[in-house]
Structure formats: C-alpha cells, structure tokens
Amino acid sequence: MVLHLVAADSAADETGRAAPARIGFVVSKAVGGSVVRNRVQRRLRHLVSARLSSIPVGSVLVIRALPASAASSWARLGRDLDSCLTTVAGQRGAPA
C-alpha cells in the first residue's frame, strides 16, 4: 500500500473547533473485482479506525491499496499500515 499525508498548518476549522483527520481510500480495479475491492477497503477502514490517534488532527490521509492487498491477511495489512504510518510520520517531522 501507499500512503499520502498532507498535514494541516492549522488544526482548527472556521468555528475554532479542532478539525478531524480526513481519510480516503483508493482501491483500483487492478486489486480485483468489486467484491475483492470492497473487502480490501472494509479491512483498511477497520484497521485505520484503530489507529486514528496516530494520525495528526486536521490532516488528510490517502491510502492507495496495491494489487497484493487482495491476497494479504488482516495481520499483514495491519503491519503494512503501521509501517507506512511510521514512515509518513518520520518524513513529516524531517526538515524540508
């Protein structure tokens, strides 16, 4: 899988409340048929919901599933997601 993270400069919306992180999923036809794509997206959605606290408030996260995601187990998808989140968090903290 591939993750893209855009961290918000301001974590508040126009009313002053903290804006939640927004998360989107891209699961193309290369992953498989509609049943397989929906299963991969449901699994990713469930895995991300358990990791919401590690996603910066106000940021936008896009998760793109690669074709190998269709045959991956829950544990493997979770490890891949954790690895990608760690990498993205490290790049976010690095100076530009």
C-alpha positions as CSV (number, residue, x, y, z in Angstrom):
1,M,0.0,0.0,0.0
2,V,1.0,3.6,-0.5
3,L,0.1,6.4,1.9
4,H,0.0,10.1,1.2
5,L,-0.3,12.5,4.2
6,V,-1.0,16.2,4.0
7,A,-0.6,17.8,7.4
8,A,-2.7,20.8,8.1
9,D,-1.0,24.0,9.2
10,S,-3.9,24.9,11.3
11,A,-5.8,22.2,13.2
12,A,-8.9,24.3,13.7
13,D,-11.8,24.9,11.3
14,E,-13.5,28.2,10.8
15,T,-15.6,27.8,14.0
16,G,-12.4,27.3,16.1
17,R,-13.1,23.6,16.8
18,A,-10.4,21.1,16.1
19,A,-10.8,19.7,12.6
20,P,-10.7,15.9,12.5
21,A,-8.4,14.0,10.2
22,R,-9.9,13.1,6.9
23,I,-9.1,9.7,5.4
24,G,-9.7,8.5,1.8
25,F,-9.1,5.1,0.2
26,V,-8.2,4.3,-3.4
27,V,-8.7,0.7,-4.4
28,S,-8.5,0.4,-8.2
29,K,-9.7,-2.4,-10.4
30,A,-6.1,-3.7,-10.5
31,V,-6.8,-5.0,-7.0
32,G,-9.6,-7.2,-8.2
33,G,-13.3,-7.4,-8.8
34,S,-15.8,-5.3,-6.9
35,V,-16.2,-7.9,-4.1
36,V,-12.5,-8.0,-3.6
37,R,-12.1,-4.2,-3.8
38,N,-14.9,-3.7,-1.2
39,R,-13.4,-6.3,1.1
40,V,-9.9,-4.6,1.0
41,Q,-11.5,-1.2,1.6
42,R,-13.5,-2.5,4.6
43,R,-10.4,-4.1,6.1
44,L,-8.4,-1.0,5.6
45,R,-11.1,1.2,7.1
46,H,-11.3,-1.0,10.2
47,L,-7.5,-1.1,10.6
48,V,-7.3,2.7,10.2
49,S,-10.1,3.3,12.8
50,A,-8.0,1.6,15.4
51,R,-5.1,3.9,14.6
52,L,-6.8,7.2,14.4
53,S,-4.9,8.5,17.4
54,S,-1.6,8.3,15.4
55,I,-2.9,10.5,12.6
56,P,-2.4,14.2,13.1
57,V,-5.5,16.3,13.8
58,G,-6.6,18.2,10.7
59,S,-4.5,16.2,8.3
60,V,-5.6,14.5,5.1
61,L,-4.5,10.9,4.6
62,V,-5.0,8.9,1.4
63,I,-4.4,5.2,1.4
64,R,-3.9,3.5,-2.0
65,A,-4.2,-0.2,-2.0
66,L,-1.9,-2.1,-4.3
67,P,-2.9,-5.4,-6.0
68,A,-1.1,-7.5,-3.4
69,S,-3.5,-6.2,-0.8
70,A,-6.2,-8.5,-2.2
71,A,-4.3,-11.6,-1.0
72,S,-3.0,-10.1,2.2
73,S,-4.2,-11.3,5.6
74,W,-5.5,-8.9,8.3
75,A,-2.2,-9.1,10.2
76,R,-0.2,-8.4,7.1
77,L,-2.3,-5.4,6.1
78,G,-2.0,-4.1,9.7
79,R,1.8,-4.5,9.7
80,D,1.9,-2.7,6.3
81,L,-0.3,0.1,7.5
82,D,1.8,0.5,10.7
83,S,5.0,0.6,8.6
84,C,3.6,3.2,6.2
85,L,2.3,5.4,9.1
86,T,5.7,5.3,10.8
87,T,7.4,6.2,7.5
88,V,5.0,9.1,6.8
89,A,5.3,10.4,10.4
90,G,9.1,10.3,10.1
91,Q,9.0,12.2,6.8
92,R,6.6,14.7,8.3
93,G,9.0,15.6,11.1
94,A,12.0,15.9,8.8
95,P,13.1,19.3,7.8
96,A,12.2,20.3,4.2
